[in-house]
Amino acid sequence: MAVYEVLVSVLPRPVLLDPEGETIGRALRRQGHLAVQGVRAGRAFLLRLEAHDAEAALSLAHEVARTLLYNPVVETYTIHPPQPVQPT
């Protein structure tokens, strides 16, 4: 079996207010970053998974995200493509 790293990003649902993201966005604009049109603040989890292949790692990452990492009522999650970890 191979080892993969999978990044899981968790963000508030788009229809919900994001006070932290709004505060960060205002601060960036005050600092002169006028191109920043919006910010959503969330969490990221880097999972290191043992799996037969990238597809199996992706499936396991979805299972972990659905069962523990996010609250489906107020959040969404995105799984980034699994990256193989080189043995050391």
DRENDO-1510 file (C-alpha; in Angstrom, 1 decimal, always signed):
<recs>
REC; n; res; u; v; w
REC; 1; MET; +0.0; +0.0; +0.0 .
REC; 2; ALA; +1.1; +3.6; -0.6 .
REC; 3; VAL; +0.8; +6.6; +1.6 .
REC; 4; TYR; -1.1; +9.7; +0.3 .
REC; 5; GLU; -1.6; +13.2; +1.6 .
REC; 6; VAL; -5.0; +14.7; +1.0 .
REC; 7; LEU; -6.0; +18.2; +1.8 .
REC; 8; VAL; -9.6; +18.8; +3.0 .
REC; 9; SER; -10.8; +22.4; +3.0 .
REC; 10; VAL; -13.9; +23.3; +5.1 .
REC; 11; LEU; -15.7; +26.6; +4.6 .
REC; 12; PRO; -19.0; +28.1; +5.7 .
REC; 13; ARG; -21.9; +27.5; +3.3 .
REC; 14; PRO; -22.0; +30.4; +0.8 .
REC; 15; VAL; -25.5; +31.5; +2.0 .
REC; 16; LEU; -24.3; +32.0; +5.6 .
REC; 17; LEU; -22.6; +35.0; +7.0 .
REC; 18; ASP; -18.8; +34.7; +7.6 .
REC; 19; PRO; -17.9; +37.4; +10.1 .
REC; 20; GLU; -14.3; +36.3; +10.3 .
REC; 21; GLY; -13.9; +36.4; +6.5 .
REC; 22; GLU; -15.6; +39.8; +6.3 .
REC; 23; THR; -13.2; +41.2; +9.0 .
REC; 24; ILE; -10.2; +39.9; +7.2 .
REC; 25; GLY; -11.5; +41.2; +3.8 .
REC; 26; ARG; -12.0; +44.7; +5.3 .
REC; 27; ALA; -8.5; +44.7; +6.9 .
REC; 28; LEU; -6.9; +43.7; +3.5 .
REC; 29; ARG; -8.7; +46.5; +1.7 .
REC; 30; ARG; -7.6; +49.0; +4.4 .
REC; 31; GLN; -4.0; +47.8; +3.8 .
REC; 32; GLY; -4.4; +48.7; +0.1 .
REC; 33; HIS; -5.3; +45.3; -1.3 .
REC; 34; LEU; -8.2; +46.7; -3.3 .
REC; 35; ALA; -8.3; +43.8; -5.7 .
REC; 36; VAL; -9.6; +41.5; -2.8 .
REC; 37; GLN; -13.3; +41.3; -3.4 .
REC; 38; GLY; -14.1; +38.9; -0.7 .
REC; 39; VAL; -12.7; +36.4; +1.8 .
REC; 40; ARG; -14.2; +33.2; +3.3 .
REC; 41; ALA; -12.5; +31.9; +6.4 .
REC; 42; GLY; -12.4; +28.2; +7.1 .
REC; 43; ARG; -10.3; +25.3; +8.2 .
REC; 44; ALA; -7.9; +22.9; +6.5 .
REC; 45; PHE; -7.0; +19.4; +7.4 .
REC; 46; LEU; -4.0; +17.5; +5.8 .
REC; 47; LEU; -4.7; +13.8; +6.1 .
REC; 48; ARG; -2.0; +11.2; +5.6 .
REC; 49; LEU; -3.7; +8.1; +4.5 .
REC; 50; GLU; -2.6; +4.6; +3.6 .
REC; 51; ALA; -4.4; +3.3; +0.6 .
REC; 52; HIS; -4.1; +1.0; -2.4 .
REC; 53; ASP; -4.3; +3.9; -4.9 .
REC; 54; ALA; -5.2; +7.5; -5.2 .
REC; 55; GLU; -8.9; +6.7; -5.8 .
REC; 56; ALA; -9.1; +4.7; -2.6 .
REC; 57; ALA; -7.3; +7.6; -0.7 .
REC; 58; LEU; -9.9; +10.0; -2.2 .
REC; 59; SER; -12.8; +7.8; -1.1 .
REC; 60; LEU; -11.4; +7.5; +2.4 .
REC; 61; ALA; -10.9; +11.3; +2.7 .
REC; 62; HIS; -14.5; +11.8; +1.7 .
REC; 63; GLU; -15.6; +9.4; +4.4 .
REC; 64; VAL; -13.5; +11.0; +7.1 .
REC; 65; ALA; -14.7; +14.5; +6.0 .
REC; 66; ARG; -18.4; +13.4; +6.1 .
REC; 67; THR; -18.1; +11.7; +9.5 .
REC; 68; LEU; -16.0; +14.1; +11.4 .
REC; 69; LEU; -14.4; +17.1; +9.8 .
REC; 70; TYR; -17.4; +19.2; +8.7 .
REC; 71; ASN; -20.9; +20.1; +9.8 .
REC; 72; PRO; -23.2; +19.6; +6.8 .
REC; 73; VAL; -25.8; +22.1; +8.2 .
REC; 74; VAL; -23.5; +25.1; +8.1 .
REC; 75; GLU; -20.3; +24.0; +6.1 .
REC; 76; THR; -19.1; +22.6; +2.8 .
REC; 77; TYR; -15.9; +20.7; +2.2 .
REC; 78; THR; -13.6; +20.3; -0.8 .
REC; 79; ILE; -11.2; +17.4; -1.2 .
REC; 80; HIS; -8.0; +18.3; -3.1 .
REC; 81; PRO; -6.3; +15.6; -5.2 .
REC; 82; PRO; -4.3; +13.0; -3.3 .
REC; 83; GLN; -0.6; +13.4; -3.5 .
REC; 84; PRO; +1.7; +10.4; -3.0 .
REC; 85; VAL; +4.1; +10.7; -0.2 .
REC; 86; GLN; +7.6; +9.6; -1.1 .
REC; 87; PRO; +9.2; +7.1; +1.4 .
REC; 88; THR; +12.0; +8.5; +3.5 .
</recs>
